[in-house]
Protein backbone atom coordinates (compact mmCIF):
# COMPACT_ATOMS: atom_id res chain seq x y z
CA UNK A 1 0.00 0.00 0.00
CA UNK A 2 1.39 3.39 -0.95
CA UNK A 3 1.68 6.20 1.55
CA UNK A 4 -1.09 8.09 -0.25
CA UNK A 5 -3.42 5.08 0.02
CA UNK A 6 -2.54 4.68 3.69
CA UNK A 7 -3.42 8.32 4.31
CA UNK A 8 -6.77 7.79 2.58
CA UNK A 9 -7.58 4.74 4.73
CA UNK A 10 -6.56 6.56 7.91
CA UNK A 11 -8.76 9.51 6.93
CA UNK A 12 -11.70 7.19 6.18
CA UNK A 13 -11.25 5.48 9.57
CA UNK A 14 -11.41 8.86 11.27
CA UNK A 15 -14.59 9.80 9.42
CA UNK A 16 -16.31 6.52 10.23
CA UNK A 17 -15.32 6.77 13.90
CA UNK A 18 -16.73 10.31 14.02
CA UNK A 19 -19.99 9.29 12.31
CA UNK A 20 -20.45 6.37 14.71
CA UNK A 21 -19.87 8.68 17.66
CA UNK A 22 -22.41 11.18 16.33
CA UNK A 23 -24.94 8.40 15.74
CA UNK A 24 -24.60 7.11 19.31
CA UNK A 25 -25.02 10.58 20.81
CA UNK A 26 -27.97 11.44 18.58
CA UNK A 27 -29.77 8.15 19.15
CA UNK A 28 -29.53 8.60 22.91
CA UNK A 29 -31.13 12.04 22.75
CA UNK A 30 -34.08 11.14 20.51
CA UNK A 31 -37.52 10.44 21.93
CA UNK A 32 -39.04 9.22 18.66
CA UNK A 33 -38.59 5.44 18.75
CA UNK A 34 -38.64 4.96 14.96
CA UNK A 35 -36.09 7.70 14.37
CA UNK A 36 -33.89 6.44 17.18
CA UNK A 37 -34.03 2.95 15.69
CA UNK A 38 -33.02 4.29 12.28
CA UNK A 39 -30.07 6.15 13.79
CA UNK A 40 -29.10 2.90 15.52
CA UNK A 41 -29.03 1.21 12.11
CA UNK A 42 -26.76 3.97 10.85
CA UNK A 43 -24.47 3.38 13.81
CA UNK A 44 -24.21 -0.30 12.85
CA UNK A 45 -23.49 0.61 9.23
CA UNK A 46 -20.67 2.97 10.23
CA UNK A 47 -19.24 0.31 12.53
CA UNK A 48 -19.22 -2.15 9.62
CA UNK A 49 -17.54 0.38 7.35
CA UNK A 50 -14.96 1.18 10.04
CA UNK A 51 -14.13 -2.51 10.38
CA UNK A 52 -13.82 -2.93 6.60
CA UNK A 53 -11.37 -0.03 6.38
CA UNK A 54 -9.46 -1.36 9.38
CA UNK A 55 -9.09 -4.73 7.66
CA UNK A 56 -7.32 -3.03 4.77
CA UNK A 57 -4.39 -2.26 7.04
C-alpha positions as CSV (number, residue, x, y, z in Angstrom):
1,X,0.0,0.0,0.0
2,X,1.4,3.4,-1.0
3,X,1.7,6.2,1.6
4,X,-1.1,8.1,-0.2
5,X,-3.4,5.1,0.0
6,X,-2.5,4.7,3.7
7,X,-3.4,8.3,4.3
8,X,-6.8,7.8,2.6
9,X,-7.6,4.7,4.7
10,X,-6.6,6.6,7.9
11,X,-8.8,9.5,6.9
12,X,-11.7,7.2,6.2
13,X,-11.2,5.5,9.6
14,X,-11.4,8.9,11.3
15,X,-14.6,9.8,9.4
16,X,-16.3,6.5,10.2
17,X,-15.3,6.8,13.9
18,X,-16.7,10.3,14.0
19,X,-20.0,9.3,12.3
20,X,-20.4,6.4,14.7
21,X,-19.9,8.7,17.7
22,X,-22.4,11.2,16.3
23,X,-24.9,8.4,15.7
24,X,-24.6,7.1,19.3
25,X,-25.0,10.6,20.8
26,X,-28.0,11.4,18.6
27,X,-29.8,8.1,19.1
28,X,-29.5,8.6,22.9
29,X,-31.1,12.0,22.7
30,X,-34.1,11.1,20.5
31,X,-37.5,10.4,21.9
32,X,-39.0,9.2,18.7
33,X,-38.6,5.4,18.7
34,X,-38.6,5.0,15.0
35,X,-36.1,7.7,14.4
36,X,-33.9,6.4,17.2
37,X,-34.0,2.9,15.7
38,X,-33.0,4.3,12.3
39,X,-30.1,6.1,13.8
40,X,-29.1,2.9,15.5
41,X,-29.0,1.2,12.1
42,X,-26.8,4.0,10.8
43,X,-24.5,3.4,13.8
44,X,-24.2,-0.3,12.8
45,X,-23.5,0.6,9.2
46,X,-20.7,3.0,10.2
47,X,-19.2,0.3,12.5
48,X,-19.2,-2.2,9.6
49,X,-17.5,0.4,7.3
50,X,-15.0,1.2,10.0
51,X,-14.1,-2.5,10.4
52,X,-13.8,-2.9,6.6
53,X,-11.4,0.0,6.4
54,X,-9.5,-1.4,9.4
55,X,-9.1,-4.7,7.7
56,X,-7.3,-3.0,4.8
57,X,-4.4,-2.3,7.0
